[in-house]
């Protein structure tokens, strides 16, 4: 793949650029210049944008039909996204072991880059996050320090961008789930960077920067898909009628999908209102309702646990009833049940009656402990604890 011109947008208004010959050698370059200072050429350049402007993720959709997958992806990721899916663009990569890599970017952000390129007469061939310009090595992670951001490529179509101060925290979580064979580091600024990475317990190796390898091996994950894909104007002239018909049919399909989505949204809103109303009626003491479905489930779990406690209490009390009745003049002053322990506070005639009560409970295969016993007013005040039913 010949790359005549490469342009990388920075997080500010400036760009860096480089031109290459067919042997991938840099012939000219500049760093941190305005976009209008990039030399024009009779080619479509490769464009890199900051990975901090995108979300890199994966989804698993059980379908072999690409069109259905593309349609399902926005709604499969809907709960993970802050913006409405209508305001986002989704670019899809090649599936790997059932997982489909997806790059998500705000349409306004993508269109801003395209508008800036159009203003200086550049039509990009590829537009992708700069993390995919980092070289790829199978079973290895490549960490590349660029400006104040660290780009981490964890797979052929996976990676992330993060501030250097938060790098170790993010790597610790990812290493715990899927540790690489080794971590390769490019452009580290200080020995402290390597020291922090070595604390992960993964072999560390420093390598030289060969950014073209990353671009070549990831050419398929191009953000210019769908409505932003590259058009060939010459070929379109011969197919204008077919294209017009396709646009009409596509428009009708989109209208149908929008109406269906609107109906589903209204139905979901109605169901949420019903769930909230049901929750208020069931638990009128509730004040703050954030997620009624989850809160209802939590309440039901608590009620089940309380029911189980009550069942244990009643079962224990029922089992000792015969022993209680067998003791004449026995008075129950107080009963408590906490942490699977039944505490009885009793008044009984004498110590012999107390001993008989304990013997009767032991015959019932119940573990009994006399916590206290004192003679008072010719009666015995005692605290008996039943801790376990064998």
N, C-alpha and C positions, 0 to 999 in steps of 0.2 A: 504493500500500500504506500503510494508516494504521497507525502505531505508537503506541498509547496509552501504553505503559510499556516502558522499556528498563532492564534490570538487567545490570551487568557485575561479575562476580566478580573480586576481586584474588587475588594469590598467597597472601595471608593470609586470615583469616576474615571480612574486611570486604568490602563491596560499594559500588559507586556506582550511582545510579539517576537517571532523568529521565523526565518525562512530556511528551507532545507533543500539540498540537492537530492538526487535519486539514491545516493548512498547514505542518506539520513544524516548528513553532516550539515551543521549550522553554517549558513552562508552570511547571514546578517541577523541582528537582533537588537532589541531595546527593552528596558524595564521601566515601568512607571511613567508612561507617556499618554497624552490624550489619544483617543481613538482615531481622530482625523490625521494623526501623524504616522499612522501605519501605512506603509507603501501599498499601493493597489497592485493587483496582478490579475491576469486573465484566468482566474481559478476560483473555486469555492473553498474558503479556508475552513480549518478545523477550529471550533470555538470551545473554550473551556470557561465555565462559570463557577463561582464559589459554591462548594458543596453545602455551605451553611444556608443557601437559599432553597435547598431541596430536602425532601424526606426520602431516605433509602430504606426500603422494607421488602418483605416477601409475603406472598399469600399462597394458599393451597386451595385451588378450585377444582372440584372433580368434574372436569370436562375436557374433551380433546378438540373442541371447536374453538378456534381462536376468537371468532367474533363474540361468542357467548362469554368467553373469559374476559374479553375487553369490556363488555357491558357489565359484567358482574363485579369487576375489581373495585370500582368506586364505592359500591355499597358494602362490599366485604371489608373495606377499610374505613367506612364512615364513622364508626365509633372511636377510632383512633385519631381522627382529624378534628381540628378546631373549626376550620372554614367549611362552608357548604361545598358538597362535591361539584356543584355546578360551576364554582369559581376556581376549580383546580384542574390541572392537566396531568394525565397519567400516562407515563411511558413504560412499555413492557419489554422485558428482556427474554432470553431463552430459558425455558424451564430447566431446573436442575433437581433431580431426585424428587419430582413432584412439586417443588417450590418454584413459584414464578416471581422473579425479581421485578420490583416496581419502583420507579422514580416518580415522586409527586412534587409538583411545583405549582405555585399560584399562577394563573393565567396572566394576571397583570404583570407579574415579575418576568415571565418568559417573553411576553409581548414587548416589554420595555427593552430587553436585550435585542430582540429582533428589530425594533424600531430604531435603536441606536445604530445597529449595523446597516440598516437600510439608508439611513441618513448619509452615510459615507460610501454607499453603493457596494456593500459587501453582502453576498448571498451565501450563507454558510452551507457546507456539505454535511457537517456533523456538529451538533451542539450537545455537550454533555457535562456532568459535574466533574470538577478537576480531580476528585479522588480516584476516578477511573483512568487518569493519566499516570497515576503511580504504578510502577511495574507490578506484575502479578507473578507470584511463584506458588505452585501447588503446595498445599499443607503448610504454608508460611504466611505470616502477616508482615506487611511492609508499612513502616511508620515513616512519614516524611514531614519534616518541619518546614512550613511555608509561611512567611510573614509571622503573624501572631497566632496562626492556626496550625493544628497538626492534622494531617490527612492520614487515615489508617485504612489500608485495603486488606480486608479479611478473606476475600475470595474473588473468583472471576467476576462476579456481579454483585458483590457485597462490600460494604465499608462504611465509614462515617468520618465526619469532620468535627473537631472539638477544640476548645481552647486548651493550651498547653497545661494550664494549672489543673484542669479536670481530666487529663489524659489517663493518669494511673487509676483513678476511680472507675472510669468506664472500662478500661482494659481488665481490671480485676473481675468485674462482673462477666465480661465476655469470655475470659480465660476459664472461669469456673464452669461455663456451659460447654465450651468447645475449644480446648487448648490447642494451639498450633505446635508444630515441631520446633520452630524457632521464630524469633522476631528479627526482621532486618530493618535497620535504621538508616535514613538518609537525611543529611543536612542537620544533624543535631547541633544545638548551639553551645551547650556546655557539657562538661563531664557529669554534672548533676542529672542531666537528662538521662544519660546511660545508667547512672547509679539507681535512679528511680525505677527504670524499666527492669533492671536486673533483679530488683526486689520481687518481681512477679514469679521468679523461679523458672523462667523460660530462657533457653539459650539466646543470647543476643549477638547479632553480627552487623557491622556497619558496611554499607555498600555505596557505590557511586551512583549518581543520579543519571538514569537513562529513561527520560520521560516518554520517549517515543514507543518503547515497549508496551507501556500501559495503554496508549492510544490504539495501537494496532490490535492488541488482543481483546479489546473491548468495543470494537467498532459497531457491534450490533445493538448496544444500549444507547441509542440516539434519541434525544428528546424530541427531535423533529418527526413526530408520528401523528397519525390521525389528521386533525385539521391543520396541523403545522408541518406536515410532510412536504418534501421537496416536490415541486411541480415542474414538468417538462412542457413548456408552452408550445413548442413546435408540434409535439405529438397530440396535444389537446385540440388543435385546429381540426383534425380529421375525425374527432370523436365528440364534437360539440353537442350533437343531437342526443347521443347516448348519455353524455354527461348531464345534459339538461334533464333528460328523463330520470336519470339516477338522482339528481338533486330534488326533483319533485317527489319521487318516491321516498327518498331519504327524509325530506321535510315532513311528509305525512307520517312517516314512522316516528320521527322525533316528536311531532305533535302528540301522537298516540302515547309515546313513552312518557312525555311530560304530563299528560292528563292522567295516565295511570299512576305515575309517581305522586301527583297531587292528591289523587283519591286515596292512595295508600298513606300519605302523610296525614290527611284528614282523619282517616280511620285510626291511625296510630294515636293521633292526638285525642280522639274520642275515647279510645280504650284507656289511655293514660288518665283521662278525667274520671272514667268509671272506676279505675283502680284506686285513685285518690279518694273518691267519694266512699267507696267500700271500706277503705282503710280508716277514714274518719268515723264512719258509722260503727265499725268494729272496735276501734280504740279512740273514743271521744276525748280522752285526756291528752292525746297527742297534739303537740303544738307545731313543731317544725317538721314538715314533710318534704324531704329532698328527693328520695327515690322510693316511692310507696311500695313497689314490688319487693325490693330488697328489705325494706323495713318490715313488711308483712312477713317475709320469710324468717327474719330474726325474731319477731314476736312469737311466731308459731313454734320455733325451736325452743324459746324460753318457756312457752306453755307446756310443751311436751316434757321438758325437764322437770317442771313443777309437778306435772301429773305423775311422773315416775316417782318423785319424792313422796307425794301423797299416797301412792300405792304402797310404797315400802312402809310408810308410817302406819297406814291402816292394817296392813298385813301383820306387822309386828304387834300392834295393839290387840288385834283379834286373837293372836296366838297366846298372849299372856292373860287373856280375860279369865280363863278357868283358874289360873293360879291366884289372881286377885280375889275372885269370889270365894276361894277356899279359906281365906283368912278372915275370921270374924272381926267386926268393928274396925276394919281397915278404912282409912280415910285418904283419898287422893287430894292433895292440896294443890299440886301443880304438875303439868306435863309439858316438856319441851322436846323438840326433835330437830337436831342440827347435825350436819355432816354424818349422816347415817347412824346417829346415836340417839337413843330414847332415854331421857332423864325423867325419873319419877320422884316426886317429893311427897312422902307418905307420913301419915301418923298411924302407929300400930300399937297393939296392947303392950307387948314386951319383946325382949330380945329373942325369946324362944319362938315367938310368932314370926319375927324377922328371919330367923334361921330356917324356919319351915317354908317361908315364902321363897327364899333363895333356893332351897332344896327342890321345891316344886318347879321352879324355872329351869333348874339344871336338868330335871327329868324331861323337860320339853326340848332339850338339846339347844338351850339358849345360854349364851355367855353373859354372866351377870357380875357386876362389880359394885360393892357397897362403898360409895364415895364418902359417906359420913353417917353416923348414928349417935344420937344423944338422948338420954333419959330426961324427960321434962314433964312435970305434973302427972307422974305415974304413967306416962305414955312414952313411946319412943319415936322421936322425930328422926327420919332417915332420908337419905338421898341415894337412890339406886339408879345405876346406869347400865342400860342394855346396849352394848356396843356392836354386837355381831350376832346374826342368826346363822347358825351353822348349816 
